[in-house]
């Protein structure tokens, strides 16, 4: 579902910082070779993630849901010199694809890939996070949030993608699908969580930004 007209989306893209060439290449190869390329963060959302990271200058970032690595590379742009990004995905078939682009970006010493179930991996990392980006299976969004919130530093942020779910969150569905129901519950939970300040940003398919108090 497009929330803005194609003309407005084109205007926004033209008036946002241009994608680095490596991300353009990653985007093209994802569309050519990988199933469901719409899962890619893309130009404008990617520049937003980059801007947030540059403003935060994080030392530790956690990403839940790597896909082909586009958002990881965007978030890594703002890492402190000694910063690290850990990214988790259950799909081992994409591991080498992502590793290739991490290498091309010369970020092997800063980005660590983890393959497996995020809820099993998160407790083993023993880090304090400046930024957490959640973009994985929607039914587990609340579980991921609960798994990381205590490890986010005060002033740190949790960004969660796809929280508008193609507009389904405002449709009067008699029997919402599992993902829509999970996102409705997640958005309500964050809104009512007194541990954070939050804003739902209407970029692409919706980003929930929660800042830990």
Sine and cosine of phi, psi and omega as CSV:
sin_phi,cos_phi,sin_psi,cos_psi,sin_omega,cos_omega
0.00,0.00,0.76,-0.65,0.05,-1.00
-0.99,-0.12,0.85,-0.53,0.01,-1.00
-0.99,0.13,-0.39,0.92,0.03,-1.00
-0.87,-0.50,0.39,-0.92,0.05,-1.00
-0.92,0.39,0.44,-0.90,0.05,-1.00
-0.83,0.56,-0.58,0.82,0.01,-1.00
-0.90,0.43,-0.68,0.73,0.02,-1.00
-0.92,0.38,-0.65,0.76,0.03,-1.00
-0.88,0.47,-0.64,0.77,0.03,-1.00
-0.91,0.40,-0.66,0.75,0.02,-1.00
-0.89,0.46,-0.69,0.72,0.01,-1.00
-0.88,0.48,-0.71,0.71,0.00,-1.00
-0.89,0.46,-0.65,0.76,-0.03,-1.00
-0.94,0.33,-0.36,0.93,-0.01,-1.00
-0.94,-0.34,0.44,0.90,0.14,-0.99
-0.85,-0.52,0.43,-0.90,0.01,-1.00
-0.78,0.63,0.65,-0.76,0.00,-1.00
-0.93,0.38,0.56,-0.83,0.08,-1.00
-0.90,0.43,0.64,-0.77,0.20,-0.98
-0.86,0.52,0.47,-0.88,-0.07,-1.00
-0.85,0.52,-0.61,0.80,-0.03,-1.00
-0.89,0.45,-0.55,0.83,0.02,-1.00
-0.97,0.26,-0.56,0.83,0.10,-0.99
-0.88,0.47,-0.68,0.74,0.03,-1.00
-0.90,0.44,-0.70,0.71,0.02,-1.00
-0.87,0.49,-0.68,0.73,0.03,-1.00
-0.86,0.51,-0.75,0.66,-0.02,-1.00
-0.88,0.48,-0.72,0.69,-0.05,-1.00
-0.93,0.38,-0.58,0.82,0.07,-1.00
-0.87,0.49,-0.72,0.70,-0.01,-1.00
-0.91,0.40,-0.49,0.87,-0.01,-1.00
-0.99,0.15,-0.54,0.84,-0.24,-0.97
-0.84,-0.54,-0.25,0.97,-0.18,-0.98
-0.89,-0.46,0.62,-0.79,0.02,-1.00
-0.93,0.37,0.58,-0.81,0.06,-1.00
0.85,0.53,0.83,0.55,-0.02,-1.00
-0.89,0.45,-0.27,0.96,0.03,-1.00
-0.91,0.41,-0.24,0.97,0.05,-1.00
-0.94,0.34,-0.27,0.96,0.02,-1.00
-0.89,0.45,0.65,-0.76,0.01,-1.00
-0.87,0.49,-0.67,0.74,0.07,-1.00
1.00,0.09,0.08,-1.00,-0.19,-0.98
-0.82,0.57,-0.90,0.44,-0.16,-0.99
-0.93,0.37,-0.71,0.70,0.03,-1.00
-0.90,0.44,-0.61,0.79,0.03,-1.00
-0.88,0.47,-0.65,0.76,0.04,-1.00
-0.93,0.37,-0.54,0.84,0.07,-1.00
-0.90,0.43,-0.72,0.69,0.03,-1.00
-0.87,0.50,-0.65,0.76,0.02,-1.00
-0.89,0.46,-0.69,0.72,0.00,-1.00
-0.89,0.46,-0.70,0.72,0.03,-1.00
-0.85,0.52,-0.71,0.71,-0.02,-1.00
-0.90,0.43,-0.68,0.74,0.04,-1.00
-0.88,0.47,-0.63,0.78,0.00,-1.00
-0.93,0.37,-0.59,0.81,-0.03,-1.00
-0.99,0.14,-0.47,0.88,-0.11,-0.99
0.71,0.70,0.85,0.53,-0.14,-0.99
-0.95,0.32,0.49,-0.87,0.14,-0.99
-1.00,-0.10,-0.47,0.88,-0.01,-1.00
-0.68,-0.74,0.84,-0.55,0.07,-1.00
-0.85,-0.53,0.66,-0.75,0.13,-0.99
-0.88,-0.48,0.79,-0.62,0.08,-1.00
-0.89,-0.45,0.79,-0.62,0.04,-1.00
-0.95,-0.33,0.98,-0.21,-0.08,-1.00
0.94,-0.34,1.00,-0.05,-0.07,-1.00
-0.99,0.10,-0.67,0.74,-0.17,-0.99
0.81,0.59,-0.86,-0.51,-0.04,-1.00
-0.98,-0.18,0.13,0.99,0.16,-0.99
0.99,-0.13,0.04,1.00,-0.06,-1.00
-0.87,0.50,-0.79,0.61,-0.06,-1.00
-0.92,0.40,-0.55,0.83,0.04,-1.00
-0.88,0.47,-0.69,0.72,0.01,-1.00
-0.91,0.41,-0.60,0.80,0.03,-1.00
-0.90,0.43,-0.74,0.67,-0.01,-1.00
-0.90,0.43,-0.56,0.83,-0.03,-1.00
-0.93,0.37,-0.31,0.95,-0.03,-1.00
-0.87,0.49,-0.49,0.87,-0.05,-1.00
-0.98,-0.19,0.07,1.00,-0.03,-1.00
-0.85,0.53,0.61,-0.79,0.17,-0.98
-0.87,0.49,0.32,-0.95,-0.07,-1.00
-0.83,0.55,-0.58,0.81,0.02,-1.00
-0.98,-0.20,0.33,0.94,-0.07,-1.00
-0.98,0.20,0.35,-0.94,0.01,-1.00
-0.70,-0.71,0.56,-0.83,0.10,-0.99
-0.84,-0.54,0.80,-0.60,0.09,-1.00
-0.95,-0.30,0.79,-0.61,-0.02,-1.00
-0.81,-0.58,0.70,-0.71,-0.12,-0.99
-0.87,-0.50,0.72,-0.70,0.12,-0.99
-0.52,-0.86,0.52,-0.86,-0.03,-1.00
-1.00,0.05,-0.24,0.97,-0.11,-0.99
-1.00,0.00,0.99,-0.15,-0.04,-1.00
-0.94,0.34,-0.32,0.95,0.00,-1.00
-0.92,0.39,-0.38,0.92,-0.01,-1.00
-0.99,-0.11,-0.01,1.00,-0.09,-1.00
-0.85,0.52,-0.72,0.69,-0.05,-1.00
-0.95,0.32,-0.56,0.83,0.06,-1.00
-0.86,0.52,-0.77,0.64,-0.01,-1.00
-0.90,0.43,-0.70,0.72,-0.03,-1.00
-0.86,0.51,-0.59,0.81,0.01,-1.00
-0.87,0.49,-0.68,0.73,-0.03,-1.00
-0.97,0.22,-0.51,0.86,0.13,-0.99
-0.88,0.48,-0.66,0.75,0.03,-1.00
-0.91,0.40,-0.69,0.73,0.01,-1.00
-0.88,0.48,-0.56,0.83,0.01,-1.00
-0.99,0.12,-0.04,1.00,-0.01,-1.00
0.85,0.53,0.71,0.70,-0.03,-1.00
-0.88,-0.47,0.33,0.94,-0.03,-1.00
-0.85,0.52,-0.50,0.87,-0.04,-1.00
-1.00,0.07,-0.09,1.00,-0.04,-1.00
-0.87,-0.49,-0.40,0.92,0.00,-1.00
-0.94,-0.34,0.81,-0.59,0.04,-1.00
-0.91,-0.41,0.81,-0.58,0.06,-1.00
-1.00,0.00,0.64,-0.77,0.11,-0.99
-0.80,-0.60,0.76,-0.65,0.02,-1.00
-0.93,-0.37,0.83,-0.56,0.00,-1.00
0.52,-0.85,-0.21,-0.98,-0.01,-1.00
-0.99,0.17,0.81,-0.58,-0.08,-1.00
-0.86,0.50,-0.61,0.79,-0.04,-1.00
-0.93,0.38,-0.36,0.93,0.10,-0.99
-1.00,0.08,-0.56,0.83,-0.11,-0.99
-0.99,0.15,-0.64,0.77,-0.09,-1.00
-0.79,0.61,-0.74,0.68,-0.04,-1.00
-0.91,0.43,-0.32,0.95,-0.03,-1.00
-1.00,0.09,-0.18,0.98,-0.14,-0.99
-0.99,0.16,-0.51,0.86,0.12,-0.99
0.78,0.62,0.80,0.60,0.01,-1.00
-0.81,-0.58,0.30,-0.95,0.20,-0.98
-0.96,-0.29,0.83,-0.56,-0.17,-0.99
-0.99,-0.13,0.66,-0.75,0.15,-0.99
-1.00,0.02,-0.63,0.78,0.02,-1.00
-0.70,-0.72,0.70,-0.71,0.19,-0.98
-0.84,-0.54,0.75,-0.66,0.05,-1.00
-0.88,-0.47,0.88,-0.47,-0.01,-1.00
-0.97,-0.25,0.87,-0.49,0.01,-1.00
-0.46,-0.89,0.91,0.42,-0.07,-1.00
-0.73,-0.68,-0.51,-0.86,-0.05,-1.00
-0.92,0.40,0.80,-0.60,-0.16,-0.99
-0.90,0.44,-0.63,0.78,-0.01,-1.00
-0.86,0.51,-0.34,0.94,0.00,-1.00
-0.99,-0.17,0.13,0.99,-0.06,-1.00
-0.82,0.57,-0.74,0.67,-0.01,-1.00
-0.90,0.45,-0.61,0.79,0.03,-1.00
-0.91,0.42,-0.66,0.75,0.03,-1.00
-0.90,0.44,-0.68,0.73,0.01,-1.00
-0.86,0.52,-0.75,0.66,0.00,-1.00
-0.90,0.43,-0.53,0.85,-0.03,-1.00
-0.94,0.33,-0.43,0.90,-0.10,-1.00
-0.94,-0.33,-0.38,0.93,-0.19,-0.98
-0.82,0.57,-0.64,0.77,-0.03,-1.00
-0.95,0.31,-0.31,0.95,-0.02,-1.00
-0.99,-0.14,-0.01,1.00,0.08,-1.00
-1.00,0.06,0.75,-0.66,-0.03,-1.00
-0.94,0.33,0.40,-0.91,0.14,-0.99
-0.84,0.54,0.76,-0.65,-0.09,-1.00
1.00,-0.01,-0.23,0.97,0.08,-1.00
-0.96,0.27,0.24,-0.97,-0.08,-1.00
-0.78,-0.63,0.49,-0.87,0.16,-0.99
-0.90,-0.43,0.87,-0.50,0.07,-1.00
-0.96,-0.26,0.74,-0.67,-0.03,-1.00
-0.78,-0.63,0.80,-0.60,-0.11,-0.99
-1.00,-0.02,0.33,-0.94,0.14,-0.99
0.91,0.42,0.48,0.88,-0.08,-1.00
-0.98,0.21,-0.12,0.99,0.12,-0.99
-0.99,-0.11,-0.33,0.94,0.14,-0.99
0.74,0.67,0.84,0.54,0.02,-1.00
0.84,0.55,0.48,0.87,0.03,-1.00
0.99,0.10,-0.02,1.00,-0.05,-1.00
-0.91,0.42,-0.38,0.93,-0.04,-1.00
-0.93,0.37,-0.26,0.96,0.04,-1.00
-0.91,-0.42,0.12,0.99,0.06,-1.00
-1.00,0.04,0.63,-0.78,0.02,-1.00
-0.99,0.13,0.99,0.14,-0.03,-1.00
-1.00,-0.07,0.81,-0.58,0.01,-1.00
-0.89,0.45,-0.67,0.74,0.03,-1.00
-0.77,-0.64,0.99,0.10,0.00,-1.00
-0.88,0.47,0.58,-0.82,0.03,-1.00
-0.92,0.40,0.21,-0.98,-0.12,-0.99
-0.85,0.53,-0.67,0.74,-0.04,-1.00
-0.94,0.35,-0.67,0.74,0.02,-1.00
-0.88,0.48,-0.72,0.70,0.03,-1.00
-0.86,0.51,-0.68,0.73,-0.01,-1.00
-0.90,0.44,-0.63,0.78,-0.01,-1.00
-0.95,0.32,-0.61,0.79,0.08,-1.00
-0.86,0.50,-0.70,0.72,0.01,-1.00
-0.92,0.39,-0.64,0.76,0.00,-1.00
-0.90,0.44,-0.76,0.65,-0.03,-1.00
-0.87,0.49,-0.65,0.76,0.03,-1.00
-0.91,0.41,-0.66,0.76,-0.01,-1.00
-0.88,0.47,-0.73,0.69,-0.01,-1.00
-0.90,0.43,-0.67,0.74,0.01,-1.00
-0.85,0.53,-0.55,0.84,-0.07,-1.00
-0.99,-0.14,0.07,1.00,-0.04,-1.00
-1.00,0.09,0.93,-0.36,-0.05,-1.00
-0.98,0.22,0.06,1.00,0.08,-1.00
-1.00,0.08,-0.16,0.99,-0.09,-1.00
-0.68,-0.73,0.40,-0.92,0.33,-0.94
-0.98,-0.18,0.60,-0.80,-0.08,-1.00
-0.63,-0.78,0.42,-0.91,0.13,-0.99
-0.58,-0.82,0.71,-0.70,0.06,-1.00
-0.99,-0.10,0.89,-0.45,-0.10,-0.99
-0.98,-0.18,0.76,-0.65,-0.07,-1.00
-0.99,0.12,0.73,0.68,0.10,-1.00
-1.00,0.00,0.77,-0.64,0.04,-1.00
0.79,0.61,-0.92,-0.38,-0.05,-1.00
-0.98,-0.19,0.32,0.95,0.06,-1.00
1.00,-0.08,0.79,-0.61,0.06,-1.00
-0.85,-0.53,0.81,-0.59,0.14,-0.99
-1.00,-0.05,0.83,-0.56,0.05,-1.00
-0.93,-0.37,0.88,-0.47,0.00,-1.00
-0.86,-0.50,0.84,-0.54,0.00,-1.00
-0.97,-0.24,0.83,-0.56,-0.04,-1.00
-0.96,0.29,0.73,-0.68,-0.04,-1.00
-0.99,0.13,0.00,0.00,0.00,0.00
